[in-house]
Amino acid sequence: MKPIQLLCLIFLLQFFSCQEKLKTEIKAIDVAPKQYITVLGIAQDAGYPQIDCSKECCQSFYDEFETKKMVSCLGLVDLESKSKWLFDATPDISEQVHILKAKHLNNNKVIDGVFLTHAHIGHYTGLMYLGREAIGGKNIPVYAMPRMKSYIENNGPWSQLITLNNIDVNPLHNDSTIVLNSNLKVTPFLVPHRDEFSETVGYKIEGKTKSALFIPDIDKWDVWERNIIDEVKQVDYAFLDASFFADGELERDMSKIPHPFTTETTTLFESESEATKNKIHFIHFNHTNPAIKDSHPLKDSLQNLGFRFPKEGSVFEL
């Protein structure tokens, strides 16, 4: 063999060796997590587009410039134990359950459990699809705080779900941890909100190595007994209420619906490190909030500061 042929042969062997090594490394990097959160919705209770809205915010959807956004919801998946849970039962529960089964885990169950935050329409009314008129569920676990549990038990049509054994309501208690299995645990904590029919909670979701906060609804941060900056620093992800972008967004008195404005939260965290800002994933957008759009200059400006806006389908390893 001539020297030039030998050099070519060596080069080819090294090239293919490197390619195989690269494939192995890529495969190792792309291994799917066994426990994770997936975002199943980002909109406020009434979804996007909102009913009878002819304003520019919703007209963008009808003009096919924007995509539909489902109501705020998280899915929790454990591929190791072959289990999956929902955080909130939204009016979009049919599609959200389908996504969990088709794209994440089909364990021949509708769902292994539903964790409710409170009794506002976007957070519990999806329970109706577990009843007689729909799938006729069989003792599907539903986790609820005391007032929420009492509300379901003592008010129709929800009480019928219990009478017919469609759901099995499991009690939750403030700051009391529910151990789902050896991989996952969930802790509810009270937050201030318009509690007409039930108390309101957020959740801390803990996996083997990472943890997350889920607070889709809360009044202003300064009326909470906890410090949101400290709470965010203690977890890896924080899915936070971003219902409205700024004051004046609605034509009515916004003090009557006192969510933290997106701009209030970003101002609160403006002096924190980029790593802390990166933990914040805004969720629960009203149809009027420009950040609900797939792309918007105001949204882009906040992303450039380090804040994040998860899309439906985003996955977060636990």
C-alpha angles and dihedrals in degrees: 000000000000118000092246091053091049091052090050091050092050090048092051093048091050091046094053091042090055091046092053091047090050091050090051092049093048091048090051092050093048096053106131117241116252095218121035150139121243124195111236100174140005106186131101118259097286094050131219124319093033123219116277093358114147096166122118091261093065098026086067087068094049089048087054095243093115135041127236113265120210124220118279111282140142128211120210115204131188110185091181095060092029093235136132135187139189127225103214128359104243133185084257093058094120093061094037093054090047091054091050092051098040100040105026120017135351104190094160090259129108089224135327093227147335124226113204124206101191148320103279117121099257095050108051112009091090086077087082089074090062091063142084097288092054130021099340093225124214113231095315107188114247118184117210141163119247099269092040091050091049091048092055093044096049105037130068140262088025094053089061089064087063096041091053092043092240090135135021111213112215118197122242127195131202112274091354113131124229112208107212094182140315090295105044142037134175130206124191120209129187120250129184114258142133095298101185096145106009144004117269126234140183122206138230110210116197129193132177095285109001140043140200142201121221114195108155095161130032139135118243116323093239093062092058116095090225129070109245093205091057091045093052092048091057095059139051097231133024118193101197137188110263099163095146130026099211144340115286093037092120129047091231132071104289093195086077090064101040105187118152107267112235088239091052091055094047090048090050090055098037094108094046124100122273088246090059093046089050089062093063114093112180117221142163099056121186114229089251094056108103089213090071089072120096089242132008133154093237091051091047092052091056092046088054088057090055103264118129138222112198121212126221104274096033113142128212120192120228 
